[in-house]
C-alpha cells in the first residue's frame, strides 16, 4: 500500500473527526512498526505480539483525543507498545526473554526498527520496477541471472538498474534528519 502525502499530524486530525479511511491508513502506516517492536524488540511470539498489537491500536483509538501533539503519534505508539510488551511479559506471558535487555539495547533495537520502517516506506514510494528489482536482489537474494530471467531483461543491465533504483531510494530517504552521513573514503 502506498502511503498518502498526509503528515502524521494531518492523519491523526482526520481520525479525530471520524474519518474511517484515515484510521485505516494510520493503522497501515504504523502496523509494521508496532509489530516489529513486539516481535523483534521484545521477542514476543507471533500470537503474543498480535495480542499486544491489537491492544496498542485499541488504546490508540480510544485515547486519540488525549494525544497532546498530533505529530507525535509515532513516539506515542512506541512508548505505548513498549509499556504493553513489558506488562505482557510481567503477567507471565508464554514467551519470556532469557535475559532482560538493558535500556540501551532496547533503544538500539528500536532504532533499527525505525530505520527499517523508514526504508520500507521509502520503497513503497518508488516506481514498481524499482521495488521489484530491489526486492529480488536484496530481500530474496536472487542472482543477476535469476533476476534477468524473471524480468525478461539482459543480465548486463541488472547491476545498472539496481544502482539507479538505489539512487532513487536514497533520494526518498534523504529527507530524514536521523540518517547517518555516508562514509567517505580517501578523506573527502
Secondary structure as UniProt FT lines:
FT   HELIX           8..16
FT   TURN            17..18
FT   HELIX           20..36
FT   HELIX           37..41
FT   HELIX           46..63
FT   HELIX           64..66
FT   HELIX           70..72
FT   HELIX           73..90
FT   TURN            91..92
FT   HELIX           103..124
FT   HELIX           128..134
FT   HELIX           135..139
FT   HELIX           144..151
FT   HELIX           155..157
FT   HELIX           158..173
FT   TURN            174..175
FT   TURN            177..178
FT   HELIX           185..187
//
